[in-house]
Amino acid sequence: MTRLSFLLVVGALVVACRDSVEPAQRAPGAPQFSFVTDVTVTDLGTLGGGYSYAVAVNNSGQVAGNSATASGDQHPFVWQKGTMTDLGTLGGSFGQVANAINDLGQVVGYGWTIGDASYHALLWQNGTMTDLGALTGCCSNAVAVNGLGQVVGNGSTTGSLDPHAFLWQSGTMTDLGTLGGCCSYAYALNDLGQVVGYSFTAGAWHAFLWQNGSMIDLGTLGGCCSQAVAVNGIGQVVGRSFTAAGGSHAFLWQNGTMTDLGTLGGCCSYAYALNDLGQVVGYSYTTGDVSYHAFLWQNGTMTDLGTLGGDYNSDALAVNDLGQVVGSSTTVGDDIRRAFLWQNGTMTELGSVGGTSNEAVAVNALGQVVGSSLTTGNVEQHATLWDTLRPATPAEEVSILTNDVNNLNTSGVLNQGQAQALLARLEVISRQLNSGNNTAAITLLQSFINQVRAYVNAGLLSAADGQTLIDAAQHAIEQLSA
């Protein structure tokens, strides 16, 4: 059975590791072994200057961001496996900016060109920075790139600074037009080439979805205006819209229908991101409109994610397909913002690289979170990587298997005798692991696997439930045999 590999994180400074370890959830795909929460904080350093900050992380653990150099300029960077690489410039002396990275390691953003008279969208890949040019005006900015290398952004047009959304692919920049007004702004795109953002109409601004050469007006929730900010892999779109009553509410648009996601009791809510499961995150004002809290919306329900103990504010900026939510929140007794990870009903402070304040802005499929943190003395801001998940150890895997079997018993899938036969094996395995007898533990784990297979063959367990238990036990065997 193939073991799922994990990226080894080696940073400039690893400063914290949580003592508490709790089950997270099964890894997506095969084998279905468990992850556990175990946060490690890594300072990614700088390009020689006094600050850096991360903006995105891909599913290979490559981090994109921006940093001051020793000369005081700002350059984009890619960090991976302990090394921060300066991506250079488009020839200008002003700041260059990275906005996004895809799973191919392609980075997009913008940079000032030679003479500093204009700035252009840029694409960096394989050590080379490419000027993507502009529309018919002076300037352009790339804001997102999908897995196919298609880039979206915004660029000025002839005789005007009013921007139009653009799609760049294979060397060609295409003007996506508007909904009838002066301007349009792209925010995101998916691997289907669907682009979302907002455009001015004849009298207001509306969210749009661009696909197959056409810009579609997504309408509003009854008010004047709307704005789309994210789209997932199946074409679901989130954003915010004014309602007929005047407040701004988060929305989910799919299949031609815009759904009001409501609020946490206050006037307004704002969606920032969604995953491919349709889970939406953002923030909403609570009753009385004194404070706002991060929320997770799914299956028609908006859940208040609370705060890290502070009385006022939190907001959620990203969510992965494991349901991990990241953002920042105030803590008890102060108004300082600190990065958090929310999963399985619990909000956890992620920790810092020595300073008092930090923020998390993105999370990948492996539970790697990026953002920035103040360093010791609160003098500098550094790009920060939080590793939040790791594969369960054999002892942890056995503990989680025990919980799985108990759940199968409680739900009525296995009766008491059937569950007890498996639990007895797991109890003996745990004792052997505690005594350091790995050989005996391996033999007993194989016996557990054989018993699970017998249950599947007898129709007592579904193939899916059985395979989940088998994969987890096999993962423990592989670790003990390594």
N, C-alpha and C positions, 0 to 999 in steps of 0.2 A: 504494500500500500504506500502511495506517495505521501511523504510528509510535507505539509505546508511550510514553506520557508518564511523567515522573518528577517527584516532589515536590522542589522546591527548598528546601533546609534553610538557614534563616538564623537563627542563634541569638544569645544574649547574648554568647557567647564561643566561637569555634571554636579549639580549642587544639592539635589534632594531626591529621596526615594521614600515613598509612603510605607509605613509599617503595616497598615491594614490591607488585607487582600481579600476581595470578595468576588464571587462568581459574576461574570458579565453575561455572555450568551454564546451560543454556538457560532462557530465560524461559518460564513456563507460558503456553499459549495462543499465538495468532498475533499478530505475527510472531515466529518462533523465533530471535531474535538472542541474543547472549550477554551475560551479566553478568560483571563482573570484581570481585574483592575489592579494596576501596580504602577503608580505615576513616577516617572523620572523626568527631571527638568534639565534641559541643556541650553547653555548660553552659546549662541551661534557666532558671537564675536562681531567684528566690523571689518571694513576694508581699509582700516587704518585711521579712520576718523572717530568722532565722538558719539555717533549714534548709528543704529540700524533698526529696521523693522521688517517683519515678514508679512507678506500679503496672501500667500497661497502655498499649498503643499499637494503634490500629486500622489498617486497610489504606489509609486516607487520610493516615496520618502524624500524626493527632491523638493527643496524649499526655495521659493522665489521671494525676493524682497528688494529693499533699497537700503543703501548705506552711504554714510559720509566717507570720503577718502581722506588720506593724509593732507591733501591740498585744500580740503574743505568743500570740494564738489560732491554732488550726489550721483552715484552710479547704481544701476541694477545689479543684482547678484543671483547666483544659484548656489545653494549649499547642499552638499551631499557627502555622506560618509566622512564627516569631520572637516571638509574643505569648503571654504567660501570662495567662489570664483567671480571675479570682476567681469561683467559682460561688456564693459566698455561704453562707447558713445557713438552717436551719429556724426561726430565732428564738432559739435558745439561745446561751449564752455559752461553752459547753464546745466541745471539738474536734468538727469535722465531718470525715467520712472518705469518700473515693472509693475504690471497690473494683474497678470495671471500666468499660469503654467498648465500645460496639459500632460497626459501620461506619456507622451513622446519626449518630454523634456523641452518642448518649445515654449519660449517665454515671449509675451507681448507686452507692449506699453507704448511709451513715446519718448522722443529725445529731441533736443535742439540740434539743428543742422549747422554746418559751417557758416560762420558769420553771425549766428544767433538771431537771424532775422525771422526764422520760422521753426516750428517743431512738427515732426512727422511721426506717424505710427511706425513702430519697429517690431521686428520678429528676430529673435535670437535662437539659433539651433546649431548644435554640433560645432560650437566655437566661433560661429559666424553671425554677425549682426547685419540684418538686411533692412534698408529703408523701404517701407511699403509705399512711400509716396503720399499723395493727397488726392482729393477729388479735384475740383476746379479752382479751389481757393488755396490759401497759404499753408494751412495747418491741418493736422489730423492726430488722432489718439486712438490706439487699439485697447479695448477694454476686456476682451475675452477671446479664447481660442478653444476649439473643440478637439476631439480625438482624431479628426481627419485633417487637422491643420488649417481649417477654415477660421478666419479671424474676423471679428466684428469690432466696430468702433464708430467714431464720429469725426466728421471733417467739414471744414468750411467750404463754401461754394463761391463762385465768381462774384466779385464785387460786394461780398457780404461776409460778415463773421457768423451769420446764422448757420448752424451746423446741420448736416444731414447724416443719418445713420448710413454705414457702409458695410458691405461684406467683401472681404478680400480672400481670393483663393487662386492658386496656380498663377500668381503674378498679376492678377487683374483685380482692381478695386471697383466694385459696383455700387452706385448710389441707390439706396433703397427707397428714396423718395420720402414723401410725407402723406399725411391724411388730409391734405388740402391747405394746411397752414405753412408758416415760414420754416419750421424746424422739425427735426426728429432726432431722437437720442436712443441708441442701442445700449442695452445693459448686459445681455447674455444670449447664448445660443447653445443648442444641444447637438448631439451627433447626427440628428436627422437634418441638420442645417436650418432648423427653425430659430428665428431671431425674435427677441422680445425687447420692448422698451416703451417709449411714449412719443407721441407726435402732436404738434399743434394741428387742430382742425380749423375750420373757418372762424370759430369763436371760443375754443377751449382747448385743453390738451387731454388726449385719450391714450390709454394703453393700446399697444398694437402687437400683433403676431405677424411676422413676415415669413412666408414660405412659398416655394415654387414661383417666385417672381412677383408675388402679390403681397401688399401690406393690408392686413385685416384689422379693422377697428373693433376692439373688444368691448367697447361701450363703457358704461359706468354702473354703479349701484344706485342710480337715481339722482345723483348729484351732477355737478358740472364737469368734474375732471377725474381722471384715473391714470395710473402709472404701473407698468409691469416691470418687475425687477429680476425674475428668475424663471427658468423653464427646465423641467426634468426630461428624462430620456423618453417618456411616452407622451410628451406634448402638453402636460399640465402646466399652467402658468399661475404665478402668484404675484401679488403687488398690493396696491392700496387704491381706494376710490372714495370720493365723497359720496355720501348718501343724501337722500332727499331731505333728511333732518339736519344736514350740515356737517356732521362729524365725518372723519376719515376712518374707514374700516379696511382691514385686511381682506383680500378676496382670493379665491381659487377659481380659475377659469379652466373649463375642459369641455370639449365637444359642443362648443357654441354657447355654453351657459356660464355666467359669472355668479359665483356663490359668495354671499356675505359670511365671513367667518366670525363675525360678532366681536365682542370685547370681553374683558374681565370685569365688567361693571362700569367702566368709565366711558368717556366720550369717544375715544379713538383707539385704533390698533394699527400696527404696521407689520407686514410680512417682509422677511428678508430672504428666506431660502426655503427649499423643499428638497426631499430626496425622491428616489424612484418608487418608494412605497406610498407617496402622496402625503407624507408627514410634513407639516408646515411649521416653521418657527419664526419668531419675531418678538415684538413686545406690545403690550397693551396697557393703557391706563386702567387703574382699578377704581372702585367706587369712591366718589368724591374728587377724582382727578388730581389727587395730591401726589401720587406716586405711580410709577409704571413698572410692570413686571414682565420678565420673559415668559413666553407661552410656547406650548406645543399643541398644535391642532391636528387631530386625526379622527376619521370616521364620524365627523359631525360634532366633535367635542373639543373645546379649547381648554387646555389644562394650564393652570397657573403654576409655573415652575418655582415660584418663590424667590428668595434672595439668599445670600450667604450670611444672613442674620441681621443685615441692615434694615432700617425702617423704610427705605424709599425704593431704590431703583435697581433693576436688572434688565438686560436685554440679551436675546439669543440671536446669533449671527449666522450659524451654520448647523447642519445636521447631516450625518452620514446614514448609510443603509443599515447600520447596526442600531439606529435610533439614538446614537450619542449626540447630544446637543452641547454646543459650546458658545460662550459669550463672556460677559463680565457683569459684576454685581457689586454693590456696596456691602460692607461688612459691619459687624456690631460696633457702635460707638464712633464711627467716622464716616466720611463721605468719600473715602478712597475706593477706587474701582479695582477689582481683582478678578482675574480669569477664573472661569468655572467650567466644569464638566458635569452635565446632568445625564444620568442614565438609570433606568429601572427605578424611577421615583426619587432618586437622591441627587442633590446638588453638592458637588465636592469642589473645594478650592484647589486649584492646580499648583499653587506655589510659585515662587519667584526665583530670580537669580541673585537675590540679596537685597533688593529694594522693596519699597512698600506698595508699589502699584504695578499692575500689569493688565493685559487684555488678550483675549483669544479671538481670532478672526476666522479660522478655517480648520476643518478636520477631514482627514482622508478615510479610506475604507479600512485601514489598519488601526484606526484610533489614534493616529498621530495628529496632534493639535499644534498650530503655529499662531504666533502673535508677537508681542513684544513685552519687555519687562524692564523696569528700572533696576540698575545695578546697585551694589552696596554704596550707601551714602546718597542714593537718589541723584547721582551726578549725571549718569549716562543712561540712555535707552538702548537696549540691545534686542535684536531679533531672538526669539525664544522658540524652542521646540519642546513640547511635552509628549512623551510616549506614555500612553495610558493603558495599553493592553499588552499582555504577553501570553504565550500558550501556558496552560495549566501544567504544573509539575505532576508526576505520577500520583503523589499523595493528594493533591488538590483534585485531580481528575477522578480519583476514587471517591472522594467526598461528594463531588458533583454527581457522579453516577448514583451514589446512594440516594441523593435527593431526587434524581430522575425516577428511580425505581419506586420510591415512596409516592411520588406524584402519580405514577401509573397505577398504583394501588388505590390511592385516594380517588382518582377519577373513574375507577371501576374497570379499567382495562385489564389489570391483573387482580386475581383474588388474593386473599391474605397468604395462603399457602404458596402460591406461585411467586409472589413478591418476596416472601421470607426465604425461599430457596436461593434467590439471587442476593438478597441482603446478607445472608449468612456467609456466602462466598466473599462478598465485599468486605465484611468485617474481618475475616481472616486475612485477606489481602492487606488491609490497613495495618494489622498487627505485624505482619511480615515486613512491610515497608518501614514501620517504626523501629523494628529490631535490626534493620539493615540487611535482611535476607532477600536480596533482589531476585535471586534464582527461583526461590519458592514463590515469590510474588508473581513472576512471569508465568510460571506453571499454573498458578491459580487464576490469573487473568485469562489465560487461554481456556481454562475450564469454564469461566464465566461466559466467555464468547460462545463456547459450544452449547451452554445451556440456553443462551439467548437465541441461537440459531434453531435449537429444538423447539422453543416457544413459537418462533416464526413459522417453522414447518408444520406445527400443529395448529396454526391459525389463532394462537393466543395473543400474538403481537403482530401488528402490521409490519410490512417490510421496511417502511420508513422509520418507525419507532425502533425496530430491532437494529437497523443499520446505524442509527444515531448512537445507541449503546455500544455496538461493536466497534465503531470508529474510535470512540473515546477510549475504550479499553485497549485497542490496538495502538493508539497514540502513546498510552502509558507504557506498553510493552516496548515500543520503539525507543523511547527515552531510556528505559532501564537497560536496553540491549546496546545502546550506543557506547 
